[in-house]
Amino acid sequence: QRPSHHFGARRKAMPCAIAPLVVESDEELGTRRKVSGIENAGTRNCVIGLSFIFLAVGCVVWVIRDRRDPLRSAPTESVTEAVGLPQEGPMKSKFVTNSPWKTGRLKAGKRSLIDAFKDAFPNEKDWWATSFPASNHPDKTWWWQDVVYWAQYELLNRTNHTFPDGKVPIPVAKHGDDQLDPGHYVGYTRRQVCYLAAAALTGAEVDGYANGLTRYLSKKGPCLPRKSLFGKALFGLLTTCAADPMLSGGLHGPMLLVVKHKTIPNLESQLKNWSKTLPMSESGFRLCRYEEGSVYKQGFLPGIPNSPKELCSQPTSNGPGVDYLSTPALKQALVDSSGPWVGGNLYGGSCGTEGNLEEALMAFMPEVAVLSLFLSQDLQHPQLRAPAWVLGARMILTGLDGTRHWTNWRTNPDMAFRTDLTTLELEGQQMLVSNRKPFVAAVPAFQASFDNLKEARQNRALAQRQVHGPNSFKQQVMAWYQALSLDALPPTFRDQMPKFVASLGSGPWMSGHRFGDSQLDVLAIWLGQTLASRSWKASVFLDFYMYSAFTENPGNQCYLHSSKRCGACLWTCKHKWFPPGSFYLPKKGFMSGDQSKPCVMWSEFACSQHGLETMFWNFGFKPADRLWTMLEKVLEAHKDENQRSVFDRLFDEVTWEVQQKLDPWAKQI
């Protein structure tokens, strides 16, 4: 199938055409002169000449009118009327923020979009030609020429329509390394985000503002980002923009909002008090066992609810199944185990899939990456600081799950465009925001370093079980609460977040590339969300995803199982094929001599006697304070021991308490 038009062709057929010259005989000419009353040949030539002049002027006027602004016919009705959505009041799409802000004029680009395309796709045959059933033209296939043409003429050549007077609004922070202070927010329209992506691909800069997005695409290092998967992802984003009915006719489309958390004072004492009355069941915890390999794979773990099928299904030989990264379901927020910056060390050298998961994720969710990089001009790390929410973002590319075993990436053809939109009331106006993939960057407090990384991968490092200090268990609980509690958000978002989020999806949080103890990891998430549920008013579930071969620290999650299931899980990881780029692991973390397998190897001895289901059986309906207090007691009592797992130590403590109640001699032993 050929492109509908090539780049540079006229947008419409010319309505005027030059009539061919007709040669007449003398007899015909005389007859015509008699009829018309024109006897003078000079007069005839003058009339013909004037006709040509008027015709030419008419064509020029049409061309100028057409080329002046293809958005001249943009409808004046609201967005909802234009696309047939239910009318709930006037929908506004505009830049919004509760911060002071400035503007910067966009400069001319340093390269054309065609050159930028050739950087990302040196071989045109690798282009992801895509059709979108939910667009206004479901049968149209978007070729690269279509996308480049649209981005040039509908975006870059119409700067004043996207940004008034060609000036980009930028929030200003009073302090910090990005453009938003804690507790502040900023929103750009989808058209504006698409424009920023297109402009950055051309190398366009903002006068007086050295944003990270433009700098990153031209940053030289191990790779050049615009020539990597990240460059391809931005063209994938532009493809969805071109096909988006919400942007047709000059509409700005829905909003994308960045919301920074504020720091909650006296947090530890508050959480301790609340934990005395909140039962652990308030967390809404559900488990998805995603290709985790135990012999009871199709069964269930007693006492632990399963995630629903629309949020959890197994992969096939053709591609990923459904996990928290790949699910097409609406309103499941993606909890990203983030570093200090949204997108991890993206600016530090990653270009797509080379880094850990939080960096690779930026290629699959380029809207998040565009906002994170654009909203900072820091010299070393020009990225948005975490924790932060990004509402309205979507998974633009497909093929990513928690294992990263698949490389058939392409632009997602199943973009919803209309059906994923929800109204948000902000500054007295209603705005449309997508609830397809809410994104939250949650920063674990755990930042330990290990002399023996192999021991840490077996959950046997003492540094993983700190009772005091920044790596302690209570700090992880508070970090989760700080990132996921609505109390940390501006008031206008607290009441409206349940409209966008019905579930929180998370994999390993501090036990991935940080190599924390996977048992303490899941307990911190469970306990932290129990406390955070108070702010959500129990309206959100927590879906936790368990893998045998998660892309970071593969095999470590197997230790959440009891002994037999744990062994089966480790065996599955050991016998799995790992394509290049499917895992992130430092060299000193490999446990196979030839570094051919990234799994936890020959470590069945480290499996627990008791698994996660035992923890739920004993603490699932008890106040959160019981688990928290008992766990810290166990960690303190065995701070110099690492031969038994955290789960087994907790079970020993529970057993001892029961024995004291049943045996009158127990307290004297």
C-alpha positions as CSV (number, residue, x, y, z in Angstrom):
1,Q,0.0,0.0,0.0
2,R,1.4,3.3,-1.1
3,P,1.3,6.6,0.9
4,S,-1.7,8.7,0.2
5,H,0.6,11.6,-0.8
6,H,4.3,12.2,-0.8
7,F,6.0,14.8,1.3
8,G,5.9,18.2,-0.3
9,A,2.9,17.6,-2.5
10,R,0.1,20.1,-2.6
11,R,-2.6,19.4,0.0
12,K,-5.5,19.8,-2.4
13,A,-5.9,19.8,-6.2
14,M,-5.8,23.4,-7.6
15,P,-9.4,24.6,-8.2
16,C,-8.2,26.7,-11.2
17,A,-6.7,25.5,-14.4
18,I,-5.3,27.3,-17.5
19,A,-7.6,26.8,-20.6
20,P,-5.7,25.6,-23.7
21,L,-5.2,28.1,-26.5
22,V,-7.7,27.6,-29.3
23,V,-6.7,28.3,-32.9
24,E,-9.6,29.6,-35.0
25,S,-10.1,29.8,-38.8
26,D,-10.6,33.2,-40.5
27,E,-14.3,32.4,-41.2
28,E,-14.9,31.3,-37.6
29,L,-13.1,34.4,-36.3
30,G,-15.2,36.7,-38.5
31,T,-18.4,35.1,-37.4
32,R,-17.5,35.4,-33.8
33,R,-16.5,39.0,-34.2
34,K,-19.9,39.8,-35.7
35,V,-21.8,38.1,-32.9
36,S,-19.8,39.6,-30.2
37,G,-19.4,43.0,-31.7
38,I,-15.6,42.9,-31.3
39,E,-14.0,44.1,-34.5
40,N,-10.6,45.1,-33.3
41,A,-8.1,42.3,-32.9
42,G,-6.1,44.4,-30.5
43,T,-9.1,44.7,-28.2
44,R,-9.6,41.0,-28.3
45,N,-6.0,40.3,-27.3
46,C,-6.4,42.8,-24.4
47,V,-9.5,41.0,-23.1
48,I,-7.8,37.7,-23.3
49,G,-4.8,39.1,-21.5
50,L,-7.0,40.6,-18.7
51,S,-8.7,37.2,-18.4
52,F,-5.4,35.5,-17.8
53,I,-4.5,38.1,-15.2
54,F,-7.7,37.8,-13.2
55,L,-7.4,34.0,-13.4
56,A,-3.9,34.1,-12.1
57,V,-4.8,36.5,-9.3
58,G,-7.7,34.1,-8.3
59,C,-5.3,31.2,-8.1
60,V,-2.8,33.1,-5.9
61,V,-5.6,34.3,-3.6
62,W,-6.8,30.7,-3.2
63,V,-3.3,29.4,-2.5
64,I,-2.6,32.1,0.1
65,R,-6.0,31.5,1.7
66,D,-5.4,27.7,1.9
67,R,-1.8,27.9,3.0
68,R,-2.3,30.7,5.4
69,D,-3.8,28.4,8.1
70,P,-5.2,25.0,7.4
71,L,-6.9,25.4,10.8
72,R,-9.0,28.4,9.7
73,S,-12.1,26.3,9.8
74,A,-11.5,25.0,13.3
75,P,-14.9,24.6,15.0
76,T,-15.8,27.0,17.7
77,E,-17.8,24.5,19.6
78,S,-16.4,22.6,22.6
79,V,-14.3,19.5,22.4
80,T,-17.1,17.3,23.4
81,E,-19.4,18.6,20.7
82,A,-16.7,18.1,18.1
83,V,-16.1,14.5,18.8
84,G,-19.5,13.5,20.0
85,L,-18.8,13.0,23.7
86,P,-21.4,13.6,26.3
87,Q,-21.7,17.4,27.0
88,E,-21.0,18.2,30.7
89,G,-20.2,21.8,30.3
90,P,-17.6,23.8,28.3
91,M,-14.5,21.8,28.0
92,K,-11.3,23.8,28.0
93,S,-7.9,22.8,26.7
94,K,-5.2,25.2,27.6
95,F,-2.0,25.6,29.6
96,V,-2.7,25.5,33.3
97,T,-0.5,25.7,36.4
98,N,-0.7,26.9,40.0
99,S,2.9,28.1,39.8
100,P,4.3,31.4,38.6
101,W,5.2,31.0,34.9
102,K,7.2,32.6,32.1
103,T,7.3,32.3,28.4
104,G,10.1,31.5,25.9
105,R,10.1,32.0,22.2
106,L,10.8,28.9,20.1
107,K,13.8,29.2,17.8
108,A,14.2,27.6,14.4
109,G,15.2,24.0,14.3
110,K,18.7,22.8,13.3
111,R,17.5,20.0,11.1
112,S,14.4,19.1,9.1
113,L,11.9,16.5,10.3
114,I,12.9,14.4,7.3
115,D,16.5,14.4,8.5
116,A,15.3,13.6,12.0
117,F,13.2,10.7,10.6
118,K,16.2,9.3,8.8
119,D,18.2,9.5,12.1
120,A,15.5,7.4,13.8
121,F,14.8,5.1,10.9
122,P,17.9,4.8,8.6
123,N,16.0,2.0,6.7
124,E,12.6,3.3,5.7
125,K,11.3,-0.3,5.6
126,D,11.6,-0.4,9.4
127,W,8.9,2.2,9.7
128,W,5.9,1.2,11.9
129,A,3.1,1.7,9.4
130,T,0.0,1.8,11.5
131,S,-3.8,2.0,11.2
132,F,-6.0,3.1,14.1
133,P,-9.5,1.6,14.2
134,A,-10.6,4.3,16.7
135,S,-9.6,7.2,14.5
136,N,-11.8,9.2,12.1
137,H,-10.2,7.2,9.2
138,P,-10.0,3.6,10.5
139,D,-8.9,2.3,7.1
140,K,-6.0,4.7,6.6
141,T,-2.5,3.4,7.1
142,W,-0.2,6.1,8.4
143,W,3.1,6.0,6.5
144,W,6.1,8.1,7.6
145,Q,5.5,10.6,4.8
146,D,2.0,11.2,6.2
147,V,3.3,11.7,9.7
148,V,6.2,14.0,8.7
149,Y,3.8,16.1,6.5
150,W,1.2,16.4,9.3
151,A,3.8,17.3,11.9
152,Q,5.4,20.0,9.6
153,Y,2.3,21.7,8.3
154,E,-0.2,21.1,11.2
155,L,2.3,21.7,14.0
156,L,5.6,23.4,13.3
157,N,4.3,25.7,10.6
158,R,1.4,26.8,12.8
159,T,3.2,27.7,16.0
160,N,1.0,30.6,16.8
161,H,-2.0,28.3,16.9
162,T,-0.4,25.9,19.4
163,F,1.4,28.6,21.5
164,P,0.0,32.2,21.4
165,D,2.6,34.5,19.8
166,G,4.9,31.5,19.4
167,K,5.9,31.6,23.0
168,V,5.9,28.4,25.2
169,P,4.6,28.8,28.7
170,I,7.0,27.4,31.4
171,P,6.3,27.1,35.1
172,V,8.8,28.6,37.4
173,A,9.9,27.1,40.7
174,K,11.1,29.1,43.7
175,H,13.7,26.4,44.5
176,G,14.7,23.0,43.3
177,D,16.2,21.4,40.1
178,D,13.0,21.4,38.0
179,Q,10.2,23.8,37.2
180,L,7.7,22.6,39.8
181,D,7.8,23.1,43.5
182,P,6.3,20.3,45.7
183,G,2.6,20.5,45.8
184,H,2.4,22.3,42.4
185,Y,1.0,21.1,39.1
186,V,1.2,22.1,35.4
187,G,-0.8,21.0,32.4
188,Y,-0.2,21.1,28.7
189,T,-2.7,20.1,25.9
190,R,-2.0,17.0,23.9
191,R,-1.4,19.2,20.8
192,Q,1.2,21.2,22.8
193,V,3.0,18.0,23.9
194,C,3.0,16.7,20.3
195,Y,4.5,20.1,19.2
196,L,7.2,19.9,21.8
197,A,8.2,16.4,20.6
198,A,8.3,17.5,17.0
199,A,10.2,20.7,17.7
200,A,12.8,18.8,19.8
201,L,13.4,16.3,17.0
202,T,14.4,19.2,14.8
203,G,16.8,20.5,17.5
204,A,14.6,23.6,18.1
205,E,15.5,25.5,21.3
206,V,13.5,27.7,23.6
207,D,15.0,31.2,23.9
208,G,16.4,31.6,27.5
209,Y,15.4,28.1,28.6
210,A,17.8,25.2,28.1
211,N,15.2,22.4,28.4
212,G,16.4,18.8,28.8
213,L,14.3,17.4,25.9
214,T,16.1,19.2,23.1
215,R,19.5,18.7,24.8
216,Y,18.8,15.0,25.4
217,L,18.0,14.2,21.7
218,S,21.4,15.6,20.7
219,K,23.4,14.4,23.7
220,K,26.5,12.5,22.5
221,G,27.5,9.5,24.6
222,P,27.3,5.7,24.3
223,C,24.5,6.4,21.9
224,L,22.6,9.3,20.2
225,P,19.1,9.3,21.6
226,R,17.3,10.5,18.5
227,K,18.9,7.6,16.5
228,S,17.7,5.0,19.1
229,L,14.4,3.5,20.2
230,F,13.7,6.8,21.9
231,G,13.8,8.7,18.5
232,K,11.5,6.0,17.0
233,A,9.1,6.4,20.0
234,L,8.8,10.1,19.4
235,F,7.8,9.5,15.8
236,G,5.3,6.9,17.1
237,L,3.9,9.6,19.3
238,L,3.6,11.9,16.3
239,T,1.8,9.1,14.4
240,T,-0.9,8.9,17.2
241,C,-1.1,12.7,17.2
242,A,-1.7,12.8,13.4
243,A,-4.5,10.2,13.6
244,D,-6.1,11.6,16.7
245,P,-9.6,12.9,16.1
246,M,-9.3,15.0,19.2
247,L,-6.7,17.1,17.4
248,S,-8.4,17.3,14.0
249,G,-9.6,20.7,12.8
250,G,-7.2,22.5,15.1
251,L,-8.5,21.2,18.4
252,H,-6.0,21.0,21.2
253,G,-7.3,17.7,22.6
254,P,-7.3,16.5,26.1
255,M,-4.8,17.6,28.8
256,L,-1.7,16.0,30.2
257,L,-1.0,17.0,33.8
258,V,2.1,16.7,36.0
259,V,1.4,16.8,39.7
260,K,4.3,17.1,42.3
261,H,3.9,15.7,45.8
262,K,4.3,17.8,48.8
263,T,6.2,16.5,51.9
264,I,4.0,15.4,54.7
265,P,5.3,16.6,58.1
266,N,5.5,14.3,61.2
267,L,4.7,11.3,59.0
268,E,6.0,8.5,61.1
269,S,4.0,9.4,64.2
270,Q,0.8,9.8,62.1
271,L,1.3,6.4,60.4
272,K,2.0,4.7,63.7
273,N,-1.3,6.0,65.1
274,W,-3.3,5.1,62.1
275,S,-1.8,1.6,61.9
276,K,-3.5,0.7,65.2
277,T,-7.0,0.8,63.7
278,L,-6.5,0.1,60.0
279,P,-6.8,-3.6,59.1
280,M,-4.4,-4.9,56.4
281,S,-7.4,-5.9,54.3
282,E,-8.0,-2.2,53.5
283,S,-5.0,-2.3,51.1
284,G,-7.1,-4.0,48.4
285,F,-4.1,-6.3,47.7
286,R,-4.5,-8.7,44.8
287,L,-1.8,-10.9,43.3
288,C,-1.0,-11.7,39.7
289,R,1.4,-14.6,39.2
290,Y,2.9,-13.7,35.8
291,E,4.8,-16.6,34.3
292,E,6.2,-17.2,37.7
293,G,6.7,-20.9,37.1
294,S,5.5,-22.7,40.3
295,V,3.9,-26.0,39.9
296,Y,0.6,-24.5,41.1
297,K,0.7,-21.9,38.4
298,Q,-2.9,-22.2,37.4
299,G,-4.1,-22.5,41.0
300,F,-4.2,-19.9,43.7
301,L,-2.4,-19.1,47.0
302,P,-4.8,-19.6,49.9
303,G,-5.9,-16.3,51.4
304,I,-4.6,-14.0,48.6
305,P,-7.1,-12.6,46.2
306,N,-6.2,-12.9,42.5
307,S,-6.1,-10.0,40.1
308,P,-8.9,-10.1,37.5
309,K,-8.3,-11.5,34.0
310,E,-8.3,-8.1,32.3
311,L,-5.3,-7.2,34.5
312,C,-3.5,-10.5,34.6
313,S,-3.0,-13.1,31.9
314,Q,-0.1,-15.3,30.8
315,P,2.2,-14.5,27.9
316,T,2.0,-16.6,24.7
317,S,4.6,-17.6,22.1
318,N,3.6,-14.5,20.1
319,G,4.0,-11.8,22.7
320,P,3.3,-10.5,26.2
321,G,0.3,-11.4,28.2
322,V,-1.3,-8.9,30.5
323,D,0.6,-7.3,33.4
324,Y,0.8,-3.9,34.9
325,L,2.9,-2.7,31.9
326,S,1.0,-4.2,29.0
327,T,-2.6,-4.1,30.2
328,P,-5.1,-2.3,27.9
329,A,-7.5,-1.9,30.8
330,L,-8.4,1.7,31.9
331,K,-7.7,3.3,35.2
332,Q,-4.8,1.1,36.4
333,A,-2.0,3.4,37.5
334,L,1.5,2.3,36.7
335,V,3.7,2.5,39.8
336,D,7.2,3.1,38.6
337,S,10.1,2.3,40.9
338,S,11.8,5.6,40.3
339,G,15.1,7.1,41.2
340,P,15.3,10.8,42.2
341,W,14.3,11.7,38.6
342,V,11.3,10.7,36.6
343,G,12.8,8.3,34.0
344,G,15.7,7.3,36.1
345,N,19.2,8.0,34.7
346,L,17.7,8.6,31.2
347,Y,19.8,11.7,30.6
348,G,22.9,10.0,32.0
349,G,23.3,7.7,29.0
350,S,20.3,5.5,28.3
351,C,18.7,5.6,24.9
352,G,15.8,3.2,25.2
353,T,16.1,-0.4,26.3
354,E,19.7,-0.3,27.4
355,G,19.0,0.8,31.0
356,N,16.8,-0.5,33.7
357,L,13.1,-0.7,33.4
358,E,12.3,2.9,34.5
359,E,14.5,4.2,31.7
360,A,13.2,1.8,29.1
361,L,9.7,2.7,30.1
362,M,10.3,6.3,28.8
363,A,10.5,5.0,25.3
364,F,7.1,3.2,25.6
365,M,5.5,6.2,27.3
366,P,7.1,9.1,25.4
367,E,4.5,11.6,26.7
368,V,5.9,11.1,30.2
369,A,9.5,11.5,28.9
370,V,8.7,14.7,27.0
371,L,7.2,16.3,30.1
372,S,9.9,15.1,32.4
373,L,12.8,16.3,30.2
374,F,11.1,19.5,29.2
375,L,10.3,20.6,32.7
376,S,13.9,20.9,33.8
377,Q,17.0,22.7,32.6
378,D,19.3,21.3,35.3
379,L,22.9,21.0,34.1
380,Q,23.5,17.4,35.2
381,H,20.0,15.8,35.3
382,P,17.4,17.9,33.4
383,Q,14.5,15.7,34.4
384,L,11.4,16.2,36.6
385,R,12.1,15.2,40.2
386,A,10.1,12.4,41.8
387,P,7.7,11.6,43.4
388,A,5.2,12.9,40.9
389,W,2.0,11.9,39.0
390,V,1.5,12.2,35.3
391,L,-2.2,12.1,34.3
392,G,-3.3,11.7,30.7
393,A,-0.3,9.7,29.5
394,R,-0.6,6.6,27.4
395,M,1.4,3.5,26.4
396,I,2.3,4.7,22.9
397,L,4.4,1.6,22.0
398,T,3.4,-2.0,22.5
399,G,5.5,-5.1,23.3
400,L,6.7,-4.3,26.9
401,D,6.0,-6.5,29.9
402,G,7.9,-7.1,33.2
403,T,10.2,-9.6,31.6
404,R,11.2,-7.5,28.5
405,H,11.5,-10.7,26.5
406,W,9.8,-9.3,23.4
407,T,11.3,-7.1,20.7
408,N,8.4,-6.7,18.4
409,W,7.8,-3.1,19.4
410,R,5.6,-0.9,17.3
411,T,3.1,2.0,17.6
412,N,0.1,0.8,19.5
413,P,-2.8,0.5,17.0
414,D,-5.4,0.2,19.8
415,M,-5.3,3.8,20.9
416,A,-8.7,4.7,22.3
417,F,-8.6,8.5,21.6
418,R,-12.2,9.1,22.8
419,T,-13.4,6.3,25.1
420,D,-10.7,6.8,27.7
421,L,-11.5,10.4,28.5
422,T,-12.7,11.6,31.9
423,T,-13.6,15.1,33.0
424,L,-11.4,16.9,35.5
425,E,-12.5,20.1,37.1
426,L,-9.5,22.5,37.5
427,E,-9.5,26.2,38.2
428,G,-13.3,26.3,37.8
429,Q,-13.2,24.7,34.3
430,Q,-13.8,21.2,33.1
431,M,-11.1,19.5,31.1
432,L,-10.8,16.2,29.4
433,V,-8.0,13.8,30.6
434,S,-7.2,10.3,29.5
435,N,-7.4,7.6,32.2
436,R,-5.7,5.0,30.0
437,K,-2.4,4.8,31.9
438,P,-2.0,7.1,34.9
439,F,1.7,7.2,35.8
440,V,3.3,7.7,39.2
441,A,7.0,7.8,40.0
442,A,7.4,6.4,43.5
443,V,10.9,6.6,45.0
444,P,11.9,3.8,47.4
445,A,14.1,5.0,50.3
446,F,16.3,1.9,49.9
447,Q,19.7,2.9,48.5
448,A,22.1,0.3,50.0
449,S,25.3,-0.8,48.4
450,F,26.6,-4.4,48.7
451,D,30.0,-6.0,48.9
452,N,28.5,-9.3,48.0
453,L,25.7,-8.7,45.5
454,K,25.1,-12.4,45.0
455,E,24.2,-12.7,48.7
456,A,21.8,-9.8,48.4
457,R,20.1,-11.6,45.4
458,Q,19.4,-14.5,47.8
459,N,17.8,-12.1,50.4
460,R,20.7,-12.9,52.7
461,A,22.5,-9.5,53.1
462,L,22.4,-7.8,56.5
463,A,22.2,-4.4,54.8
464,Q,18.8,-5.4,53.5
465,R,17.4,-5.8,57.0
466,Q,18.2,-2.5,58.7
467,V,16.1,-1.4,61.6
468,H,17.3,2.2,61.7
469,G,18.6,4.7,59.2
470,P,17.5,5.5,55.6
471,N,17.4,1.9,54.5
472,S,15.2,0.7,57.3
473,F,11.8,-0.9,56.8
474,K,9.9,2.0,58.3
475,Q,11.5,4.3,55.7
476,Q,10.2,2.1,52.9
477,V,6.7,2.2,54.3
478,M,6.8,6.0,54.6
479,A,8.2,6.3,51.1
480,W,5.3,4.3,49.6
481,Y,2.8,6.3,51.6
482,Q,4.4,9.6,50.5
483,A,4.2,8.6,46.8
484,L,0.7,6.9,46.8
485,S,-1.3,8.8,49.4
486,L,-3.7,11.4,48.2
487,D,-2.8,13.5,51.2
488,A,0.4,14.5,49.4
489,L,-1.4,16.0,46.4
490,P,-3.0,19.5,46.0
491,P,-6.6,19.6,47.3
492,T,-8.2,19.9,43.9
493,F,-6.7,16.4,42.9
494,R,-7.5,14.5,46.1
495,D,-11.3,14.2,45.5
496,Q,-10.9,13.6,41.7
497,M,-8.2,11.0,41.6
498,P,-10.6,8.0,42.0
499,K,-12.1,9.1,38.6
500,F,-8.8,8.2,37.0
501,V,-7.4,5.4,39.2
502,A,-9.2,2.3,40.2
503,S,-6.1,0.1,40.7
504,L,-2.4,0.5,41.4
505,G,-0.2,-1.8,39.5
506,S,3.3,-2.6,40.8
507,G,6.0,-5.1,40.3
508,P,9.2,-5.3,42.5
509,W,9.7,-1.9,44.0
510,M,12.9,-1.9,46.0
511,S,14.0,-5.4,45.1
512,G,14.6,-4.8,41.4
513,H,17.7,-3.0,40.4
514,R,18.1,-1.8,44.0
515,F,18.5,-5.4,45.2
516,G,16.5,-5.1,48.4
517,D,15.0,-8.1,50.1
518,S,11.9,-9.2,48.0
519,Q,10.1,-10.3,51.2
520,L,10.5,-7.0,52.9
521,D,9.6,-5.3,49.6
522,V,6.2,-6.8,49.4
523,L,5.5,-6.3,53.1
524,A,6.4,-2.6,52.8
525,I,4.1,-2.2,49.8
526,W,1.3,-4.0,51.5
527,L,1.6,-2.1,54.7
528,G,2.2,1.3,53.0
529,Q,-0.9,0.9,50.8
530,T,-3.0,-0.1,53.8
531,L,-2.1,3.2,55.4
532,A,-2.5,5.1,52.1
533,S,-6.0,3.6,51.6
534,R,-7.2,5.9,54.3
535,S,-6.8,8.9,51.8
536,W,-8.3,6.9,48.9
537,K,-11.3,6.0,51.1
538,A,-10.9,2.3,50.1
539,S,-11.7,3.1,46.4
540,V,-8.6,1.6,44.9
541,F,-7.1,-1.9,44.6
542,L,-3.4,-2.8,44.8
543,D,-2.4,-5.3,42.1
544,F,1.0,-6.8,42.8
545,Y,2.8,-8.7,40.0
546,M,5.1,-11.6,40.7
547,Y,7.6,-13.0,38.1
548,S,10.1,-15.8,37.8
549,A,12.2,-13.7,35.5
550,F,11.5,-10.0,36.1
551,T,13.8,-7.8,34.0
552,E,15.7,-6.6,37.1
553,N,17.2,-9.1,39.5
554,P,15.6,-12.1,37.7
555,G,14.6,-15.0,40.0
556,N,14.6,-13.0,43.2
557,Q,10.8,-12.8,43.5
558,C,10.7,-16.6,43.7
559,Y,11.6,-16.2,47.3
560,L,8.1,-14.9,48.0
561,H,7.0,-18.6,47.6
562,S,7.2,-21.4,50.1
563,S,9.9,-24.0,49.5
564,K,8.4,-26.2,46.8
565,R,6.9,-23.4,44.8
566,C,10.1,-21.4,45.2
567,G,12.2,-24.2,43.7
568,A,9.8,-24.6,40.8
569,C,10.0,-20.8,40.2
570,L,13.8,-20.8,40.2
571,W,13.9,-23.7,37.9
572,T,11.7,-21.9,35.4
573,C,14.0,-18.9,35.4
574,K,17.1,-21.0,35.0
575,H,15.7,-22.7,31.9
576,K,14.4,-19.6,30.3
577,W,15.9,-18.0,27.2
578,F,16.9,-14.4,27.7
579,P,17.3,-12.3,24.5
580,P,19.8,-9.5,24.5
581,G,18.6,-6.4,26.3
582,S,15.9,-8.3,28.2
583,F,17.5,-7.9,31.6
584,Y,19.4,-5.3,33.7
585,L,22.1,-6.8,35.9
586,P,25.6,-5.6,36.9
587,K,28.4,-8.0,36.1
588,K,29.1,-8.7,39.7
589,G,25.5,-9.9,40.2
590,F,25.8,-12.9,37.8
591,M,25.7,-16.2,39.5
592,S,26.6,-18.3,36.5
593,G,30.3,-18.6,35.7
594,D,29.9,-17.7,32.0
595,Q,27.4,-14.9,32.7
596,S,25.0,-16.7,30.3
597,K,22.1,-16.6,32.7
598,P,21.0,-13.6,34.8
599,C,18.8,-15.7,37.2
600,V,19.4,-16.4,40.8
601,M,21.3,-19.7,40.3
602,W,21.8,-22.8,42.6
603,S,20.1,-21.0,45.5
604,E,17.2,-23.3,46.4
605,F,18.7,-23.5,49.9
606,A,17.7,-19.8,50.4
607,C,13.9,-20.6,49.8
608,S,11.6,-20.0,52.8
609,Q,9.7,-22.7,54.5
610,H,6.7,-20.3,54.5
611,G,5.5,-18.2,51.7
612,L,3.4,-15.0,51.1
613,E,0.2,-16.9,51.7
614,T,1.3,-17.6,55.3
615,M,1.8,-13.9,55.9
616,F,-1.7,-13.2,54.6
617,W,-3.2,-16.0,56.7
618,N,-1.7,-14.5,59.9
619,F,-1.9,-10.8,59.2
620,G,-4.4,-10.2,56.5
621,F,-7.3,-9.2,58.7
622,K,-5.3,-7.9,61.7
623,P,-4.5,-4.2,62.3
624,A,-1.4,-2.9,60.4
625,D,0.3,-2.2,63.7
626,R,0.6,-5.9,64.4
627,L,2.7,-6.6,61.3
628,W,4.7,-3.5,61.6
629,T,5.5,-3.9,65.3
630,M,6.3,-7.6,65.0
631,L,8.5,-7.2,62.0
632,E,10.6,-4.5,63.5
633,K,10.9,-6.7,66.7
634,V,12.1,-9.6,64.6
635,L,14.6,-7.5,62.6
636,E,16.0,-6.0,65.8
637,A,16.3,-9.4,67.5
638,H,18.2,-11.0,64.5
639,K,20.0,-7.9,63.1
640,D,23.3,-9.9,63.0
641,E,21.8,-13.1,61.5
642,N,20.9,-13.9,57.9
643,Q,20.4,-17.6,57.8
644,R,16.7,-17.6,57.9
645,S,14.3,-15.6,55.8
646,V,12.1,-12.7,57.0
647,F,8.9,-14.8,56.4
648,D,10.2,-17.7,58.5
649,R,11.3,-15.4,61.3
650,L,7.9,-13.8,61.4
651,F,6.2,-17.2,61.4
652,D,8.4,-18.2,64.3
653,E,7.3,-15.1,66.3
654,V,3.7,-15.8,65.6
655,T,4.1,-19.4,66.7
656,W,5.8,-18.3,69.9
657,E,3.0,-15.9,70.7
658,V,0.4,-18.6,70.2
659,Q,2.5,-21.0,72.3
660,Q,2.6,-18.5,75.2
661,K,-1.2,-18.3,75.1
662,L,-1.8,-22.1,75.0
663,D,1.0,-23.3,77.3
664,P,1.1,-22.0,80.9
665,W,4.8,-23.0,81.2
666,A,5.9,-21.3,78.0
667,K,6.7,-17.9,79.6
668,Q,9.0,-19.7,82.1
669,I,11.0,-21.4,79.4
